Amino acid sequence: MKLPEIKIAYIGGGSRQWARTLLSDLAQCRELAGTIDLYDIDLASAQKNAAIAEAIFNRPGARTRFSVRAVRRLADALRGADFVILSIEPGPTTMRYADLEIPARYGILQPVGDTTGPGGMARALRAVPIYARLALQIAEYCPKAWVVNYTNPMTLCVAALYAVAPRLKAFGCCHEVFHTQAMLAGIAAEWLETPVPSRQEIKVELSGINHFTWITSADWRGRDLMAHLRALAEKPVFRRSRVRSARANLRAERWFESSGMIAFDLLRRFGALGAAGDRHLAEFVPWYATSELELNRWGVILTPYAWRLRRARQADRPVSDFATKPLKASGEEGVALIAALAGGAPIRSNANLPNGGQAPDLPLGHIVETNVAFRSDRVAPLATSPLPVGAAALVRRVVSVQQLTLRAALERDHDLAFQALLLDPLVNLPVDKTWKMFKAMISHIRPHLQG
């Protein structure tokens, strides 16, 4: 079914990853067509993506076509938009030095450092003021648009939009749960001696906050998986050291591998399965990242700042590469969600939205991640069961840190930011050392702080 043409405003339109993924997925979607305006503070990067879009939509195998342009003014991108995609980097990659390297000097290790811990806080202080301004401009130029966020820290970016413009229709998308479903699909296939099903066939009940989500029930075609998962979690193989494989990944620069050991350890100890990659899960509690060796024991390695910097400085691929590479589905669901909201086939996915009761044991109004039903111009969060008491306590502690961080960033309050840092589960330093770390981090990121 061909849907009415839409306008998409892509903020962060110079992105080398997310923007190009969206363009490729759109080219494979028969239902959607229309226009895309790419806006980026780096106009040249947005202009290159416009040229790449031209190559993608002209490829053999493209099922639709969008008219794509790079624009100089944010207002031009937003005006008349039906959908706004937010995918930005809050400051240059050099800001990640404060997120990762300065805390590491004080013994605080973060495999990712973009959601929680000192790195997540510093990134939020940079991102939230940007999102506050974006919220005002979206409310002015396209107040009825659906706003889709991909930027981390996901929870606080979406929270900032609602704090400034409560009537916006915004939600956050994350693919971490997809990877957990894929892992469960493999387990189900081995257990039931059947070909590996698609991850969409694994039905899960989900609750928590972004990157610290928990699965309380899972089934495949009516077969309950949770009892089997709990039995697996008790097997010695899930407690065997992964140091050797972690170090092999380190040598091969396979930074994003996850063994699932931490996800299963959380199931064994707290009664619900961690539903994100171990690299993220390790950052929300104080006991997995006590040393690099301990992280390696759980199969997790640190993604170095030096590698991030090197990747950011690598030469970009030429436009001609995109004219010949075959179109391939990314596995992301952003385009399917847009199609559903535009009037296409309904879809159920996970998303980040204000808690209106769908997560009954977490604070109302806080941005939570649960299952959500998407259909024509509507998102409907699906109610979930309460988390086991220990899991809920862990999540609520992080929620308190996030709420303080949000206030600190919106109010430009130095003292509140330090309070949030002291409360963070990863920070177990004496207060004077925490203060020195905080001052060093703020000093490094100051050029990209607002007020």
C-alpha positions as CSV (number, residue, x, y, z in Angstrom):
1,M,0.0,0.0,0.0
2,K,1.4,3.4,-1.0
3,L,1.1,5.9,1.8
4,P,0.8,9.7,1.5
5,E,4.1,11.4,0.8
6,I,5.9,12.6,4.0
7,K,8.6,15.1,4.9
8,I,11.4,13.9,7.1
9,A,13.8,16.4,8.8
10,Y,17.0,14.7,9.7
11,I,19.0,16.6,12.4
12,G,22.5,15.4,12.4
13,G,22.2,14.8,8.7
14,G,25.9,14.6,8.2
15,S,26.1,11.3,10.1
16,R,28.3,8.6,8.6
17,Q,26.2,5.8,10.1
18,W,22.6,6.4,11.2
19,A,21.7,8.8,8.4
20,R,23.0,6.4,5.7
21,T,21.3,3.5,7.4
22,L,18.0,5.3,7.3
23,L,18.4,6.2,3.6
24,S,19.2,2.7,2.7
25,D,16.3,1.3,4.6
26,L,13.9,3.9,3.1
27,A,15.1,2.9,-0.4
28,Q,13.8,-0.7,0.4
29,C,10.4,0.4,1.6
30,R,7.6,0.4,-1.0
31,E,5.1,2.3,1.1
32,L,7.0,5.6,1.8
33,A,8.0,8.4,-0.4
34,G,8.5,12.2,-0.1
35,T,11.3,14.6,0.8
36,I,14.1,14.5,3.3
37,D,15.9,17.6,4.5
38,L,19.3,17.0,6.1
39,Y,20.6,19.6,8.6
40,D,24.0,19.4,10.3
41,I,26.3,22.0,11.8
42,D,28.8,20.5,9.3
43,L,27.0,21.5,6.1
44,A,29.6,19.8,3.9
45,S,28.9,16.4,5.5
46,A,25.1,16.9,5.0
47,Q,25.7,17.8,1.4
48,K,27.8,14.6,0.9
49,N,24.9,12.6,2.4
50,A,22.5,14.2,0.0
51,A,24.8,13.0,-2.9
52,I,24.9,9.6,-1.3
53,A,21.1,9.6,-1.1
54,E,20.9,10.3,-4.8
55,A,23.2,7.3,-5.4
56,I,21.1,5.1,-3.1
57,F,17.7,5.9,-4.5
58,N,19.0,5.5,-8.1
59,R,20.3,2.0,-7.4
60,P,18.8,-1.0,-9.1
61,G,16.6,-2.6,-6.5
62,A,15.5,0.6,-4.9
63,R,11.7,0.4,-4.4
64,T,10.9,4.0,-3.8
65,R,12.4,7.4,-4.1
66,F,12.8,10.4,-1.8
67,S,14.0,13.9,-2.8
68,V,16.9,14.7,-0.5
69,R,18.6,18.0,0.1
70,A,21.0,19.5,2.6
71,V,19.8,22.8,4.2
72,R,21.7,25.5,5.9
73,R,19.1,26.5,8.5
74,L,17.5,24.2,11.1
75,A,14.2,26.1,10.6
76,D,14.2,25.1,6.9
77,A,14.6,21.5,7.8
78,L,11.8,21.5,10.4
79,R,9.2,23.6,8.6
80,G,6.4,21.3,7.5
81,A,8.1,18.1,8.7
82,D,6.0,15.1,9.5
83,F,8.9,13.3,11.1
84,V,12.0,14.6,12.8
85,I,15.0,12.3,13.3
86,L,17.5,13.3,15.9
87,S,20.9,11.7,15.6
88,I,23.7,14.1,16.7
89,E,27.1,14.0,18.4
90,P,27.1,16.4,21.4
91,G,30.5,17.9,20.7
92,P,33.4,16.6,18.8
93,T,35.0,13.2,19.5
94,T,37.7,14.9,21.5
95,M,35.1,15.5,24.2
96,R,35.1,11.7,24.8
97,Y,38.4,12.2,26.5
98,A,36.6,13.6,29.5
99,D,33.9,10.9,29.3
100,L,36.4,8.0,29.3
101,E,40.1,8.9,29.9
102,I,39.7,11.2,32.9
103,P,37.5,8.8,34.9
104,A,39.9,5.9,34.0
105,R,42.7,7.9,35.7
106,Y,40.7,7.6,38.9
107,G,40.1,3.9,38.4
108,I,36.5,4.2,36.9
109,L,36.3,2.0,33.8
110,Q,33.5,2.4,31.3
111,P,33.3,0.1,28.2
112,V,31.0,2.6,26.5
113,G,30.6,5.7,28.7
114,D,27.7,7.4,26.8
115,T,24.7,6.6,29.0
116,T,25.6,6.3,32.7
117,G,28.6,6.7,34.9
118,P,30.8,9.8,34.8
119,G,30.9,9.5,31.0
120,G,27.2,9.5,30.7
121,M,26.8,12.5,33.0
122,A,29.4,14.5,31.1
123,R,27.8,13.7,27.8
124,A,24.4,14.6,29.2
125,L,25.6,18.0,30.3
126,R,26.6,18.6,26.7
127,A,23.5,17.1,25.0
128,V,20.6,18.2,27.2
129,P,21.0,22.0,26.5
130,I,21.1,21.2,22.7
131,Y,17.9,19.1,23.0
132,A,16.2,21.9,25.0
133,R,16.8,24.3,22.1
134,L,15.7,21.7,19.6
135,A,12.5,21.1,21.5
136,L,11.6,24.8,21.3
137,Q,12.3,24.9,17.6
138,I,10.4,21.7,16.8
139,A,7.4,23.1,18.8
140,E,7.6,26.3,16.8
141,Y,8.0,24.9,13.2
142,C,6.4,21.4,13.3
143,P,4.6,20.8,16.6
144,K,2.6,17.9,15.2
145,A,5.6,16.0,13.9
146,W,6.7,12.7,15.4
147,V,10.2,13.1,16.8
148,V,12.5,10.0,16.8
149,N,15.6,10.1,18.8
150,Y,18.7,7.9,18.4
151,T,21.2,10.0,20.4
152,N,22.7,8.9,23.7
153,P,22.2,9.3,26.6
154,M,18.8,8.2,25.2
155,T,16.8,8.6,28.4
156,L,18.0,12.2,29.1
157,C,17.8,13.4,25.5
158,V,14.2,12.3,25.3
159,A,13.5,13.7,28.8
160,A,14.9,17.0,27.8
161,L,12.5,17.3,24.9
162,Y,9.5,16.6,27.1
163,A,10.8,18.9,29.9
164,V,10.9,21.9,27.6
165,A,8.0,21.1,25.3
166,P,5.6,18.6,27.0
167,R,3.2,18.4,24.0
168,L,5.8,17.0,21.6
169,K,5.3,13.5,20.2
170,A,8.7,12.1,20.9
171,F,10.2,8.7,21.5
172,G,13.6,7.1,21.6
173,C,14.7,4.0,19.6
174,C,17.5,1.6,20.6
175,H,18.5,-1.7,19.1
176,E,20.1,-3.3,22.2
177,V,16.9,-5.4,22.9
178,F,17.0,-6.6,19.3
179,H,20.4,-8.2,20.0
180,T,19.1,-9.9,23.1
181,Q,16.1,-11.3,21.1
182,A,18.6,-12.6,18.5
183,M,20.6,-14.3,21.3
184,L,17.3,-15.9,22.7
185,A,16.4,-17.1,19.2
186,G,19.7,-19.0,19.0
187,I,19.1,-20.5,22.4
188,A,15.5,-21.5,21.5
189,A,16.8,-23.2,18.3
190,E,19.4,-25.2,20.2
191,W,17.0,-26.2,23.0
192,L,14.1,-27.2,20.7
193,E,16.4,-28.5,17.9
194,T,14.8,-26.3,15.2
195,P,16.2,-23.8,12.7
196,V,17.0,-20.4,14.3
197,P,13.8,-18.3,14.2
198,S,13.8,-14.6,13.4
199,R,14.4,-12.4,16.5
200,Q,11.0,-10.9,15.9
201,E,9.4,-14.2,16.8
202,I,10.8,-14.1,20.3
203,K,8.1,-12.3,22.3
204,V,9.4,-10.6,25.5
205,E,8.0,-8.6,28.3
206,L,10.4,-5.7,28.9
207,S,10.9,-3.0,31.4
208,G,13.6,-0.6,32.7
209,I,15.5,2.3,31.3
210,N,17.6,2.5,28.2
211,H,20.6,0.2,28.2
212,F,19.5,-1.1,31.6
213,T,16.4,-3.0,30.4
214,W,15.2,-6.3,31.8
215,I,13.2,-9.2,30.4
216,T,10.8,-10.8,32.8
217,S,9.1,-13.2,30.4
218,A,10.0,-14.6,27.0
219,D,8.4,-17.2,24.7
220,W,8.7,-18.5,21.2
221,R,5.5,-19.8,19.5
222,G,3.9,-20.3,22.9
223,R,7.0,-22.1,24.4
224,D,8.0,-20.4,27.7
225,L,11.8,-19.7,27.5
226,M,12.4,-18.3,31.0
227,A,12.6,-21.6,33.0
228,H,15.1,-22.8,30.4
229,L,17.1,-19.6,30.6
230,R,17.2,-19.8,34.4
231,A,18.5,-23.4,34.2
232,L,21.2,-22.3,31.7
233,A,22.2,-19.4,34.1
234,E,23.0,-22.0,36.8
235,K,25.3,-24.0,34.5
236,P,29.1,-23.6,35.2
237,V,29.7,-22.5,31.6
238,F,28.0,-19.2,32.4
239,R,30.5,-18.6,35.2
240,R,33.6,-19.7,33.4
241,S,36.2,-16.9,32.8
242,R,36.1,-15.3,29.4
243,V,39.5,-13.6,29.7
244,R,41.0,-15.5,26.8
245,S,38.2,-14.7,24.4
246,A,38.1,-11.1,25.6
247,R,41.8,-10.6,24.9
248,A,41.4,-12.2,21.5
249,N,38.7,-9.7,20.8
250,L,41.0,-6.9,22.0
251,R,43.7,-7.9,19.7
252,A,41.3,-8.1,16.8
253,E,39.6,-4.8,17.7
254,R,36.2,-6.5,18.0
255,W,35.1,-3.9,20.5
256,F,31.3,-4.6,20.4
257,E,31.3,-8.4,21.2
258,S,29.1,-9.5,24.0
259,S,29.1,-13.0,25.6
260,G,25.8,-12.5,27.5
261,M,27.5,-13.6,30.7
262,I,26.5,-10.4,32.6
263,A,22.9,-10.6,31.2
264,F,22.6,-14.1,32.6
265,D,24.4,-13.3,35.8
266,L,21.7,-10.7,36.4
267,L,19.0,-13.3,35.7
268,R,20.6,-15.7,38.2
269,R,21.0,-13.1,41.0
270,F,17.9,-10.8,40.4
271,G,15.4,-13.0,38.6
272,A,15.2,-11.0,35.3
273,L,17.4,-11.2,32.2
274,G,19.5,-8.2,31.3
275,A,18.2,-7.0,27.9
276,A,21.2,-5.0,26.6
277,G,24.7,-5.8,25.6
278,D,27.1,-6.6,28.5
279,R,29.2,-3.6,27.7
280,H,26.2,-1.4,28.7
281,L,24.9,-3.5,31.6
282,A,28.3,-3.5,33.3
283,E,28.2,0.2,33.7
284,F,25.0,0.4,35.8
285,V,26.2,-1.6,38.8
286,P,29.5,-1.3,40.8
287,W,30.8,-4.9,40.7
288,Y,31.5,-5.9,37.1
289,A,33.9,-3.1,36.2
290,T,36.2,-3.1,39.2
291,S,39.2,-3.7,37.0
292,E,40.0,-4.4,33.4
293,L,40.8,-8.0,34.3
294,E,37.4,-8.4,36.0
295,L,35.7,-6.9,32.9
296,N,37.6,-9.4,30.7
297,R,36.5,-12.2,33.0
298,W,32.9,-11.4,32.0
299,G,33.9,-11.2,28.3
300,V,33.9,-7.4,28.1
301,I,36.6,-5.2,26.8
302,L,37.0,-1.4,26.9
303,T,36.5,0.5,23.7
304,P,39.5,2.8,23.8
305,Y,39.3,6.6,23.3
306,A,42.3,6.4,20.9
307,W,40.3,4.1,18.6
308,R,37.2,6.3,18.7
309,L,39.4,9.3,17.8
310,R,41.1,7.4,15.0
311,R,37.8,6.2,13.6
312,A,36.4,9.8,13.6
313,R,39.5,11.0,11.7
314,Q,39.4,8.2,9.1
315,A,38.8,9.3,5.5
316,D,35.1,8.9,4.5
317,R,34.0,6.5,1.8
318,P,33.5,8.1,-1.7
319,V,30.0,8.6,-3.0
320,S,30.6,6.1,-5.8
321,D,30.7,3.3,-3.2
322,F,27.0,3.8,-2.5
323,A,26.1,3.6,-6.1
324,T,27.2,0.0,-6.5
325,K,26.9,-1.7,-3.1
326,P,23.7,-3.9,-3.1
327,L,20.9,-2.7,-0.9
328,K,20.7,-4.7,2.3
329,A,18.2,-4.5,5.3
330,S,20.0,-3.1,8.3
331,G,17.8,-4.8,10.9
332,E,16.8,-1.5,12.4
333,E,13.1,-0.7,12.7
334,G,13.0,3.1,12.3
335,V,11.5,2.9,8.8
336,A,8.9,0.4,9.9
337,L,7.9,2.6,12.8
338,I,7.6,5.7,10.5
339,A,5.5,3.7,8.1
340,A,3.2,2.5,10.9
341,L,2.8,6.0,12.2
342,A,2.1,7.3,8.6
343,G,-0.8,4.8,8.3
344,G,0.9,1.6,7.3
345,A,1.0,-1.8,9.0
346,P,1.0,-1.6,12.8
347,I,4.1,-2.9,14.6
348,R,5.1,-3.7,18.1
349,S,8.6,-2.7,19.2
350,N,10.5,-1.4,22.2
351,A,10.8,2.4,22.7
352,N,11.6,5.0,25.2
353,L,8.7,7.1,26.4
354,P,7.5,9.0,29.6
355,N,6.2,6.5,32.2
356,G,2.4,6.8,32.3
357,G,2.1,3.6,34.3
358,Q,3.5,1.1,31.8
359,A,6.4,0.5,34.2
360,P,4.4,0.3,37.5
361,D,7.4,0.2,39.8
362,L,9.4,3.1,38.3
363,P,8.7,6.8,38.8
364,L,5.8,8.3,36.8
365,G,7.0,10.7,34.1
366,H,10.5,9.3,33.9
367,I,11.6,8.0,30.5
368,V,11.3,4.3,30.5
369,E,11.9,1.6,27.9
370,T,9.1,-1.0,27.4
371,N,7.2,-2.6,24.6
372,V,5.1,-0.1,22.5
373,A,2.4,-0.6,19.9
374,F,2.8,1.7,16.9
375,R,-0.1,2.4,14.6
376,S,-1.5,5.3,12.5
377,D,-0.4,8.5,14.3
378,R,-0.3,6.8,17.7
379,V,2.1,5.2,20.1
380,A,0.7,3.1,22.9
381,P,3.1,1.9,25.6
382,L,2.2,-1.7,26.7
383,A,1.9,-2.3,30.4
384,T,4.5,-4.6,31.9
385,S,4.7,-6.5,35.1
386,P,6.8,-5.1,38.0
387,L,10.4,-6.0,38.0
388,P,11.8,-8.3,40.7
389,V,12.4,-6.2,43.8
390,G,16.2,-6.2,43.6
391,A,16.2,-5.3,39.9
392,A,13.7,-2.5,40.5
393,A,15.9,-1.1,43.3
394,L,18.9,-1.1,41.0
395,V,17.0,0.8,38.3
396,R,15.5,3.3,40.7
397,R,19.0,4.2,41.9
398,V,20.0,5.1,38.4
399,V,16.8,6.9,37.8
400,S,17.6,9.2,40.7
401,V,21.0,10.0,39.2
402,Q,19.4,10.7,35.8
403,Q,16.8,13.0,37.3
404,L,19.5,15.0,39.1
405,T,21.6,15.1,36.0
406,L,18.7,16.4,33.9
407,R,18.0,19.2,36.4
408,A,21.7,20.1,36.5
409,A,21.9,20.3,32.7
410,L,18.7,22.3,32.3
411,E,19.5,24.7,35.1
412,R,23.2,24.8,34.4
413,D,23.8,23.9,38.1
414,H,27.3,22.9,38.9
415,D,26.4,21.6,42.4
416,L,23.6,19.4,41.2
417,A,25.9,17.9,38.6
418,F,28.4,17.0,41.3
419,Q,25.7,15.5,43.5
420,A,24.6,13.3,40.6
421,L,28.2,12.2,40.1
422,L,28.5,11.3,43.8
423,L,25.3,9.2,43.6
424,D,26.3,7.3,40.6
425,P,26.9,3.5,41.3
426,L,30.2,3.5,39.5
427,V,31.7,6.3,41.7
428,N,33.1,4.8,44.9
429,L,35.9,7.4,45.4
430,P,36.5,9.6,48.4
431,V,34.7,12.9,47.9
432,D,37.9,15.0,47.4
433,K,39.1,12.7,44.6
434,T,35.6,12.7,43.0
435,W,35.7,16.5,43.1
436,K,39.1,16.6,41.4
437,M,37.8,14.2,38.7
438,F,34.7,16.3,38.3
439,K,36.7,19.5,37.9
440,A,39.0,17.9,35.3
441,M,36.1,16.6,33.3
442,I,34.2,20.0,33.4
443,S,37.4,21.8,32.4
444,H,37.8,19.6,29.3
445,I,34.3,19.8,28.1
446,R,33.7,23.5,29.1
447,P,33.9,24.8,25.4
448,H,30.8,22.7,24.6
449,L,28.8,23.4,27.7
450,Q,25.9,25.9,27.5
451,G,26.1,28.4,30.5
